[in-house]
Amino acid sequence: MSSQLQEQRQSKLDRLREMGIDPYGRRFPDAAAARDIVARYEASRPADGHAADAAAGAAAEMVVCAAGRLLALRDFGKLAFADLVDATGRIQVCFNKKELGEQFEVYKLLDLGDLIGVRGPLFTTRTGEITILIRELTVLCKSLLPPPEKWHGLVDVETRYRQRYVDLFANRDVRETFYKRSRIIAQFRRMLDSWGFMEVETPTLQAVYGGAAARPFITHHNTLDMDLYLRISPELYLKRLLVGGLEKVYEFSRNFRNEGISTRHNPEFTLMELYQAYGDYNDMMRITETLVSSAAQEICGSMKLPFRDYEIDYTPPWPRRKYADLVAEYAGVDIRDEAAVRAKAKALGIEGSNKALPVVVNEVFEATVEEHLIQPTFVLDYPAAICPLTRRSPDDPDIALRFELFVAGMELANAYTELNDPAVQEENFRGQLAGEADGETMRVMDEDFVAALKYGMPPAGGLGIGIDRVIMLLTNSPSIRDVILFPLLRGGGAAVAETADQTPPAQA
């Protein structure tokens, strides 16, 4: 924004103060939502649709209060129209010099982006636009920076993420995405509560991190003079609660992984994790497809929703496919045939010479299978060597009772039949520490967790769902940064966008 335009706005602010008007407003408690005002007006119209003049007359007696941000101004001299936008939508307002009298001078000091409160009767313009005829005007907050130009909005992706506060009021679709995010999470909570699950909170700062293979963020507690880690997963603490007799628990947790950033990964993300005593991964599959499909129907309005170039059908039940069968189908190798697996990995450009066979198999799976899993698909029974917290199949100790859910080629959920044998768990941890499972980042064994298992943890099913990715899919958002209000960006500072201060006049 040019310094001249900023000076003009500052001058108007100063003039308001000279007039005895606080440019940063006061309480305005009687404002009704724009959406509700429109609904009330529509309900007052004659049922048969006739007598439009009579309806307008009735509306003129309907006096309303509204508050919001002033956008899309159309100024015709002694008469002006503008959009007043609040959290629920927009309603047109009319500034008429005859109606406002001396307050018309206050109107002349307003700019696009200002927050105002208005009071007056409803009427319809000749084009049928529901409009508030302003008789009382209250300045609530003077904007010193203009909103983006109406016809283009805030479109630069980097600026949108850095200035989310502008992105939200300038782009209605962005607001709707985050309203849906809130409603989807609330829907998950309602369902879990109705099934008898208890919401809990576990530590974000952990002395020993675990529950996933990931690189942590490290911090330091000055008073205790000890390093701590931002959690990479709440898993080991939630399982401790099973030991303690809390048989059905869940947590919406913020987790932190000091790794790459992409359209699917943000270093800080939201995970919903739950555990059910006396269950297994079959129970977790039913819970997963019920939660996600119900959110699709109840919040987004359909079991079939677009995502990128696909139409995703969330109608349950979803296919269950064996991990080994999918590798055979798409990579053309048997996961137990080491020579064939390593040859396939080499052909794919995967460096596997120093990696254990199950790790190479999984990289082949990621390279050849995942892109084909477009419709919701549970992939079952992973190699046990890459699942140190999972119970092994009683029929085949090389197989772990684990599934991952894929949608649109993206992992959405991960679940186990939980390992509750303390001796096996300790052995698996020691294997990680010795580097037997390449790619693991565990550095210190969680001795207390092993001790907890020795007291006895009931057989259980455990599930983790990536909430940000669920929101991506259900709102057709191509990047994880589109569904996180303040994603991490390089540089950190907020750049001020170039914005226009005027919008073309439109017909009222």
N, C-alpha and C positions, 0 to 999 in steps of 0.2 A: 504494500500500500504506500502511495506517495506521502511524503511528509506534509504536503498541502492538504490532502484529504484528512489526515490525522489531526492537523491543526484546526480544520473546520469542525471536526467532531468535538475537540477539546473546547473550542470557542462556544459551541452550543451548550456544552456541559456548564461552562462558566456562566452563561446567560441564564440558564435554569436556576442556578444558585442565586444569582442576582435578583431573580423574581421570587425568591423565598421558597423554591421547590427543591426538595432533596432529590438529587439525581440518582441516588441509590436506594430510594424507595422506603417502603414501610410494609407492615403486615397488610395482606389483602385476602382475608379469609373466606369471602363469599363467592369466589370464582367457581363456576361450574365447568366441567370438562366440555371441550368443543364437541366431542362426539355425542354427549348427552344433550347438549343444547339443540343440535340438529335433530336428534331423535324426538325430542319434545315438540319441536316445531312440526315435524312430519306427522306426528300423532294428532296434532291439532287440525290438520287439513280435513275437509269434508270427505267422507268415505267414498262418495260417488265421483270425486275428482272434478266436480263443477264448481261454479261460483268462486273463481280464483281471487276476484277482488275481495269477496267476503273473507276468504281465508287470510289474505294479506291484512285485512282490517283486524281480524282476530289476533294475528301474530303481532300487530302493532301494540296490542295490549299486553303482550307477553314480555315483560322486562327481565333481562338477564344480566349477569355479571360474568366476565371471562377475563383470563389473564394468559399471556404468552409472549412469544417473540414476534416482532413485527417484520414481516417479509413480503416481498413482491408488491411494492407500493405503486399505485396508479394515481397520479396527481393531475387534477383538472382545474387547478386554481382554487376556487372557493369550495370545491368538492373533491374528495379523494377517497379511494378504496385501497384496502390492503388486506393481506392474509395475516391472520393472527394464529400462530401455530403453538400448540401445547403438546403434552405427552400423548394425547389421544388422537390428534389430527389437526385439522385447520378449519377456521370459519372466517368468512369475509367480514370486515368491519368498514364502516363508513364514517369519514370525518366531514361533517357539514358545518360550514362557518356559521350558518344561521342557528343551528342547534347548539353548537359549542360556545358561541359568543366569545368572551375573552379567552377561553381555553384554546381557541383556534391558534393563538400565538404559541401555546405550548406545543401543539401539533407541529408547527413550523420548525420547531427545534428538535424534532424526532428524526432518527435515521434508521435505515434498515439494520436489523439486529437488536434494536432496543427492546427491552421487556416492559410491557405496559399492562395496566388493568383498565377495563372499560365497563361501563354500565349503560344500558339503553334498551329500547324495544327492538324486537325482531321484525324484519320485513323481507320481501323478496324483490330483487331488481327486475328489470324488464327481461333479462335473460334467465330469470328463475333462480338466481343465486341467493341462498339464505344469508342474510346479512344483519349485523348488529348496527343500529343507528346510534352512534356514540353521543350520549348526553353528559356523561361524566368520564373524565380521562385522568388516570393516575400514572405518573412515571415511576416505574419500579426498579429499573436499572438501565443506565446509559451505557451503550456499547461504544468503545473507543476504536475497535477494529471492525471492519465490515464483514458480513457473511459472504460466502462464495456467490458468484453471479448465478442467478436463478436457473438459467437455461443450461448450464454446464455442471453446476454443483461443485462439490469438492471431489475431483476425479483422480488427481495424482495419488497413486497408491501409497507411496512413501509418506506423503503429507497426511493422508487420511489416517494412517496408523499413528503417526507422531502427534497429530492434533485430533485425537478421537473425539474430544469435546465438540469440535466443529463438525466433524464427520457425522456425529449423532443428530445434531439439529438440522444439518443441511441435507442429509440423505435419509428419507423416510424408511427405505428398505433396510438400512443398517439398524435403525431403531427396532424395526420389527424382528430382525434376527436376534437381537439381545432380549427382547420380550419373550420370544420363543425359547431361548436358552433358559431363562428363568422358569418358564412354565414347564419345560421338559424335566428339569431337575426337581421341581415341586411334584410333578407326576410320579417320578421315580420314588421320591420320599413317601408320598401317599400310599403307593402300592406296597413298598417294603414295610411300612408301619402296619398296614392292614394284614400283612402276612406274619406279624409278630416279631419282626426284626427290631432291634434297638439301635438307635444312632449313638455313636460314641466318638470320642476324640482321643487321638494318640499323639505322641510327641513329634513335632516338626524338627526340633534339634535333637540329634541322637549321638550318643557316645560311640556306638558301633552301628554302622549302617548295614542294611541287608534287605533281602526280599526281592532283589532283582539284580541283573548283571548290568551295572551302569557306573559311570564315573561321577562321584559326588562333588558338591560344592563344600569347601572347607571353611570354617570360621573358628573364632577363638573366644572363649569366655575368660574375661580378664580376672574376675574375682577368684574363680577356681583354677585359673592358669591351665586350662586344658583345651585342646582342640575338639571341636564338635562338627557334625556333618548335617547339612540340610537333608532331610529324608529323601531317599530315592523310591521308597515304597513304605506303606504302613503295615505290610503283611505280618512281620514277626511279632509286632505288638498286638495286632488283632487276634493272632493265634494264642497269645498268652491269655487273652480274655476267655477263649474257649476252655483253657485249662482252669480258669477261675470260676467256671460254671455259667458264664453268659453264653447261651447256646446259639443265639442268632444275632449277629452284630453286623453293622455296616458303618462306613465312614465315607464322606466326601472330603477328600484330602488334596491339598496342594503339594505336589511333589516336584523335585528339582534334580535335573540331570545335566551335568556339565559336559554336554555333547553338542552335536551339530544342530543347525537351524535349517528347516526346510518348510515346504508347504504342509508337511505332516507332523513336524516336530517343533516344539518351543521348549526352551530349557525349563520353564515353569509351566506346569500343566495340571489339570484336574482329573483325578482318578476316583471312581466310585468302587470301593472294594467291600466285599461282604463274605461272611463265613457262616455256615450252617452245620451245627453238630448233627451227627448221624446221617448226613447226606453224602453225595458223591458228585462226580462231574456230570452225571445225567440230570440230577436236580438243577445244577447250575445252567445247563442248556435250556431247560424249561423256563427258568427264571429270566435268562437273558432274552430269549425270543419274546417272552411276554412283556417285559419292560420296554423293549425297543419298538415292538409292533404296536403296543398300546399308545406309546408316545406319538408314533406316526399317525395313527388314526385319530386320537383325541386332541392332539395339539396341532398337527399339520393337516388334518382333514382327510387323509387317504392312506390306504395300505400301499399305494403305488405312487412314488415320488420321484421327481427328476433329480439326477446328480450328474453334473457335467453332461456327457453325451449319452447317458444311460437313463433308463427308467428302472428303478429298483423296486421290486415287489417284496414287501415285508410280511406278507401273509404267512403265518406259521401253519404247520411246522416247517423248519428249514432243513435242507439236505444235511446229512451227516456223512462225511467222506474220510476214509482212512488216509493218514499221512503217506504211508508207503505206497498206497495205490495211486495217489496223485503224482508222486515222484516218478513212478513207473509210467504213468500216462503221459506226462508232459516233458519229462527229462529222458525217458526211455531207459532208465537203469533201475536195478534192484538195490535198495538202500544197504543191503548186506554184502553186496559185491564190491569190495573195496577197489579193485582195479578199474572196474567200469565207472564207479563214482568219481575216482580221481581223474580218469581220462575225460569224463564229461566236464568236470570242474576246470581242467586245463583248457578244454575247447571253449569254455565260457569266459576264460581270462581270470578265473578265480585262483589265487595263490593258496595252495593247500599243502605244500610240502611239509610244513612244520605244524600242521593242525591235525587233531584227532579226527578219525573218520566221521563221527556224528556231527562235528562242527562243519566239516566240508559238505556233508549231506544237507545240512540246514541251509548253507549258502547256495547250494544248487537248487533247493526248494524255493528260496527267495527269488532266485534269478529266473526260474522257469515256470513255477506254479502260480505264484501270487497274482500275477497280472490277469490270469484267467478266472479268478474267483470274483466274479462281478456281483451276482445275486448272493444274498446272505447264505453263507456256507460254514458249517462247523467242521473244522479239520481235527480229526481225533488221533490220539495214540502216537505221541512223539517219541523219538529216541530217548531212552531214560538218562543217558549220559549228559544231556543238556537240560535236564529237569531235576535239579538237586533237591527241590522241596516237594516233590511229587511222589505219591505212592506208585510203585511198580505193579504191572499187571500180574495177577497170580498165575496166569497162563504163560507169560513170557517176560522174564525179568529184564530183558533189553528194551521193553516198551513201558513208557510212563502213561498213567491214566490222566492225560492232559488234553484239553482242546484249545484251539484258538479260533475265534470267529473272524471271518473276512467278508468285507463288503466293498465292492468297487475296487478290488485289488488292494485293500487297505485293512490291516489288522485293527479290529475294533474291541476285542475282548480276549481275555486269557483266563483259563480256569483249570483247577486240578481236583482230583481226589487226593486229599492232603496226606502227606507222609506224617505219621505220628509215632513211628518207631525211633526212639532216641538214639539207639546204637547206629542205625542206618543213617540217620540225619547227621550224626557226628562224623561218620565215615565220609559222607558226601561233602561236608564242610572241609574236612582235611584234604580231600581230593581237589577242591577249589583252591585251597591255600597252596597246594603243591603244583598248581598249574596244569592239572590233568584235564580240566575243561577249559581249553584255550578260549580267550575272550572274556572270561569272568574277571571281575575287578575286586573281588573280595580280598581283603588284606588281613583282617583280624576275625577270628571266630567269635560268634556271639555265644559265649559259654552260658550266659544266663538263659538264653532260649533253649539250649540243650537241657539245662537243668529243669526248665519248665516242662519240657516233654517227659522228663523222668517222673514227674508227679502224675502224669497221665493226661493226654489230650484226647478227647473223644474222636472217633472217626468223623471226618467232615468233608464237605465240599467247600471250595473257596473260589471266588470270582472277582476279577478286576475288569472294569469297563472304562475305556478312555472317553470321558465325557465330552472333551473338545471335539473328538472325531465323530461322536454321535451327533453333535450339533452341526458339524460340517455337513454330514450326510442328510440330515432331516431338513436343513435349511438351504441345501444346494449352494454351499459356500466352498469355493475351490481351494482356499488356503486356511490353515489353522489360525492364521493371524486375523482372518475375517470374523472369528467367533470368540476371540480373546480381547477384552476391552482395551488392554494396554500391553500388547506384545513387546517382547524385547527386540530392540533395533540397534544396529551399529551406530555408535556415536552418542546416543542417548538424548542429545539436546533436541528441543522442538523447534523446527524451522517455521518461520511465519510464511504462510502461503500468499502468493499474489492473488488478490481478489478484486472484483469489481464492485463499485459502490452503488450502481444503479441497475435497474432492470427495465426492459421495454414496457411501455404501457400496454395493458391488456383490457379487453372489453369487460366491464363490470356486469 
